[in-house]
């Protein structure tokens, strides 16, 4: 007996009872049509009778450009090719490429929102990396050259939280080097991780107060019965919070010494036996600088505003986590799966950080990264 194929397509009609729900047997393919990128399908929801395209809610929806050209442009953005070079090679305008990037970043945010949740992470490394937006010196800057909190230009920083056990990029923020940017990063990380992990960073002073803003408890004091006002409650760090710093001592721009300082949770850190280090996230900083043209040192490829830089970083985060195999995470193939014939005999199974964290079971293709669809998160309303 033939059964209906499960297409994995959600109904896009907000008034339908199966809105954004997948694999419910209500969607069927009714017709195909030919485009410049090949054959595409038209689907229909059996509940509301609404028809929709296969590319709806993807990067390619309602685009007249070939999908291969869009994919090539987005790939070039991730391999240190500047915007003008992409436009010259592909024969498109900068506005067109930026519109494709906007769609890809929106899809990357959707992927991160659905997959990066309640991760069992034991430690998180924090770091920030400087970059220029529009110009090297902001129109409104502090005496030390740093951009003011309200400035959108000049020296801006890419803030990142990283799970070293999975080589997973948890959260990224683009903003000035202020306490508010650190707090935004910590809040985004707290939504992703499960429980209270150990945090390691460099010697930046704002991280401790930002961590205590998110991970804290209020200690109240009982009345003593003596005259006078009662003692006010105080904020204390969470009992499980661990925070340590790796402080670099430099002389004339050269590293001379490293010191480790545990600022919170020394007993738990000793019990867990973790090593205080930020080396892996600093290696990811190098990967970012080698991948995105605006982050290359002594580059003229500045982003014109902070939002464009944020879109590039968020898109690279999704690519790094799900579509880029990490050599440090590969596993040896079983003996029965190894190919014995031919010149190339693979011995390793490639894995991405998303596979190591159990978020996916395969290396995503680049097209899958641009067309992934998900059901609403249970705690969210179906109306968005």
C-alpha positions, -999 to 999 in steps of 0.1 A, spaced: 0 0 0 14 34 -10 18 60 17 20 98 13 56 112 12 66 134 42 81 165 26 91 182 58 75 215 47 55 237 72 23 254 63 30 292 60 -6 303 66 -9 319 101 -46 312 102 -41 275 97 -42 251 127 -10 235 113 8 267 109 46 262 110 41 225 120 61 199 101 57 162 94 19 161 102 9 146 68 -10 177 58 14 189 31 14 174 -4 32 183 -37 7 193 -64 28 206 -93 64 213 -104 78 243 -123 111 250 -140 135 278 -129 170 288 -138 182 267 -109 163 236 -119 129 220 -111 110 232 -80 78 220 -64 46 237 -53 30 223 -21 -5 226 -7 -17 223 28 -46 199 31 -61 217 61 -64 253 48 -58 245 10 -30 272 9 -4 266 -18 32 277 -14 66 273 -31 94 250 -20 118 279 -15 94 298 8 112 309 41 146 302 26 173 325 13 163 317 -23 126 327 -21 115 351 -48 150 355 -63 155 356 -100 192 349 -97 205 314 -101 210 296 -67 245 286 -77 255 323 -80 239 332 -46 257 302 -30 290 312 -46 287 348 -34 280 337 2 308 312 1 332 340 -10 321 361 19 334 333 42 368 329 26 382 364 30 370 379 -3 360 415 0 327 429 -12 341 447 -43 359 415 -54 327 395 -52 308 420 -72 336 421 -99 337 383 -103 300 377 -103 289 409 -121 264 420 -94 260 451 -73 271 455 -37 234 461 -27 225 427 -42 252 409 -23 243 426 10 207 417 5 217 380 1 239 384 32 209 398 51 188 368 42 216 344 51 222 360 85 185 359 93 185 322 85 216 317 106 199 334 136 170 310 131 193 280 131 211 293 163 178 300 180 164 265 174 195 244 179 216 262 204 195 255 235 201 238 269 236 226 260 254 205 288 285 227 288 310 224 316 332 254 307 329 286 286 357 307 273 351 344 268 371 368 247 367 399 226 385 409 193 389 444 180 379 456 146 372 489 128 337 500 116 336 526 88 367 544 100 397 538 124 390 567 147 354 572 158 339 607 156 332 604 193 359 585 212 374 583 246 410 595 253 423 560 249 409 557 214 380 534 223 346 542 208 319 556 232 289 533 240 267 554 217 292 553 188 285 531 158 319 537 141 356 535 149 369 507 171 343 481 177 347 446 192 335 411 184 326 394 216 324 357 217 316 328 241 330 294 232 325 259 245 360 242 241 348 206 248 327 208 216 346 235 198 312 252 196 307 290 191 278 297 215 271 334 211 286 364 193 280 402 198 294 432 180 297 463 200 320 487 219 343 474 247 319 483 276 301 466 304 269 466 285 284 446 257 298 421 281 264 418 298 247 412 265 271 383 257 266 367 292 229 369 289 229 353 254 252 326 267 230 319 298 201 312 275 221 286 255 239 266 282 223 244 308 230 252 345 260 273 355 293 264 337 328 276 346 338 308 328 374 317 318 385 349 301 414 374 298 420 402 323 391 424 312 375 438 344 339 440 332 333 402 330 329 396 367 302 422 373 284 411 342 285 375 354 272 385 388 244 404 371 232 371 355 243 345 380 236 357 415 215 352 446 202 378 471 212 373 507 188 387 533 196 393 569 173 385 598 162 412 621 182 415 652 156 432 674 180 461 681 169 497 674 178 511 639 171 502 604 175 465 593 205 456 572 198 457 535 200 426 514 232 421 494 239 404 461 263 375 462 276 353 433 257 321 426 271 292 447 280 273 414 296 302 396 332 298 387 352 326 371 389 327 365 412 350 344 443 345 324 461 378 326 488 386 300 518 408 310 533 425 280 564 446 275 568 467 244 541 447 227 556 413 235 542 387 259 564 383 289 544 363 314 509 347 321 493 347 355 461 329 365 436 344 389 405 327 403 380 354 412 350 332 421 343 296 429 378 283 437 365 252 455 343 241 427 370 247 402 394 225 422 367 198 425 361 197 388 398 196 379 395 220 350 425 239 335 422 277 333 428 285 297 416 307 268 438 293 241 411 276 221 389 307 218 420 328 208 426 302 181 390 308 169 398 345 167 425 337 142 400 316 122 377 345 121 404 369 110 414 345 82 378 339 71 361 374 70 377 401 49 367 430 73 386 413 102 419 410 84 446 431 99 457 462 80 427 458 57 408 484 37 377 462 37 359 479 66 322 473 71 302 505 68 281 499 99 279 476 129 249 457 116 267 445 85 296 432 106 272 415 129 255 397 100 288 384 87 298 371 121 265 354 128 265 338 94 300 325 100 289 312 134 263 289 119 286 278 91 314 271 116 291 251 139 272 230 114 288 230 79 326 232 86 343 200 98 368 205 126 399 185 124 403 183 161 369 165 164 373 138 137 369 102 147 387 71 132 365 51 109 357 15 120 377 -12 102 347 -25 83 339 10 69 374 18 56 379 16 18 407 -8 8 408 1 -29 418 32 -47 445 58 -42 426 78 -15 417 57 15 398 77 41 405 67 77 387 95 95 350 105 100 347 143 97 327 160 124 315 195 130 311 212 164 273 207 161 279 169 157 302 168 187 275 185 208 248 161 196 228 189 177 230 171 143 241 138 130 258 149 97 279 176 81 255 201 66 258 211 30 259 248 22 225 247 6 211 230 37 225 259 57 204 283 36 172 263 34 168 247 68 133 249 83 122 242 119 90 240 139 84 267 165 101 262 199 75 249 224 78 279 246 72 302 217 38 312 203 30 300 168 23 336 158 59 345 163 
